[in-house]
Amino acid sequence: MRLRVKKIPKFRGSFQGKTGVFIALILPLQISSVYAADSEKSYFAGFKQGVSQLLSPASESPPQTVSLNELSNFQLDTSRVQELPQVSRYSGTTGVGPVAGTSVSRPMNIKEAVLTAVQRRPEISQSISSLSSQAANIDVAKSQYYPQISGGLGTADLTKGERGRQMISLNATQMLYDFGKVKSSVNIEEARLVEEQAQVLVSMDQIAFEVADAIINIQRYLEITKIAEQQIQGISRIAEIANLRARAGISSQADPIQAQSNLEAAENNLIVQQTQLRQYQQRLRTLLGFDVSAMQWDIPDSLVQQAGLYEETDFTRIPSLMLAHAGVEVAKSQKEQAKLSAYPTINVKGSLSQAINGRNPNNNEDDGLYSSVMIEATSNFYQGGATRSQTRAASYAEEAARAQVNTAYLDVVDQVRLLREQIENKQRQMTILAQRRATTVRTKELYQEQYKLGTRTVVDLLNAEQAIHSAAQEIETARYDIYAAVVQYIQITGRTRDLYDLNRISIQGFEVQP
């Protein structure tokens, strides 16, 4: 490309004449068009403004200022987050999930529910996608072992002669020896791959725990709701007896009012328990993708037996510790890479260039072709202490990663001890609560006989009725507290995949081999 330039009048302190021709250069300078009649001051003012914008461009809006219009400028695609997707191995026969708009009422155990959830949850999809991305990063690091080929088209120096010349170039570089720098980059990416694999296991364990915990709490509040309904029935019978006795003048008119007050309190308690039940049902519906209000759940006794509550904990099988240990390996590889960056890299380089419409500066020939092969050794001799600082930073990062492993270990130990203590105490509590319930039942029977004789008030009957159902509710609460502690213990100790049969099956394309 050649630029045709008209002659510019000589500059003698001011512009002469009323017309002038100026060269418009494509540069990031905003210089206003100046006519010959304009003053010299206006010209330099525009030039100064343009140069100042080149050297110090205007700052963008500060990051502390948030525009909701910009942040909300996206479309939410929910096509892949269906409520009722097809799930492999769901029914055990057809291999698909329930039909949209239906409610499943057949019995279903925790293992089936966990498998259904892990096959559809986007958290696991996200972890698996990150894992695949990291696997590709390993290939990126390994690519440095292979020849690097580049090429391009450039022009001559625009400030000198031969502005119309073009130069076609092709370059190839093959690394011969780099003291292990590429290998350290590969090691870093492989360690990060292990991190992503451990993160997938962490996500699976979390989803499995949420499903099991929701099922246990659904069963908890189903039982407590039944007890609340029985309490209403029992208080209703007492209220009916109090009304009959008050009408007959045998007892005080305050007895029916007191019974009605207790009845209303029992009805309110039923609503509270039903609310808790609905909340966990909705949570499980989100996890599984179908209506679970009519579902019959089976919590097998083997869940407690196979949890290994008092077995030695295998810390190497716990995903949280796997993740922390992988972080140590990443930090160690980064430290090694920082140390190796001071060593030279030896390459063999080949280049090929072809000049068009001018001389080739490599051999000074018109439209010349030039090629070369050479050995090159490059090294960063000094960068202001950056290499040493990077090595020191990597050492501290390794120490932090090792501390994270110890933190994760102590967290597991602490939670295991607390859960074991909680389970033991709940078991003792259930024994005492069963005895208390039997005592309150006998007390109620005696109070009923004494109430007929007039030696007991209706308040005594209502208190006895309340004590019976309170003990029953506490028994069920303790029972399901034990189940909840067991499923939490399973997650913490890394037994999720063994107890819920998640090994050796494809979960969204991811498979765990024990």
Protein Blocks (a to p, Z undefined) as FASTA:
>chain_A
ZZddddddddehiaedjbdcddddddfbdcddddfkbcfklmmmmmmmmmmmmmmccddd
dfkbccfklmmmccddfklmcfbdcdehklomnopacdehiacfbdcdfklmmmmmmmmp
mklmmmmmmmmmmmmmmmmmmmmmpccdddddddddfkbghklbccddddddddfbgghm
mmmmmmmmmmmmmmmmmmmmmmmmmmmmmmmmmmmmmmmmmmmmmmmmmmmmmmmmmmmm
mmmmmmnomacfklmmmmmmmmmmmmmmmmmmmmmmmmmmmmmmmmnopafklpccdddf
klmmmnommbccdfklpmklmmmmmmmmmmmmmmmmmmmmmpccddddddddddehiacf
klopahiacddddddddddfbgghmmmmmmmmmmmmmmmmmmmmmmmmmmmmmmmmmmmm
mmmmmmmmmmmmmmmmmmmmmmmmmmmmmmmnopacfklmmmmmmmmmmmmmmmmmmmmm
mmmmmmmmmmmnopmmmmnopghiaeehiacdZZ
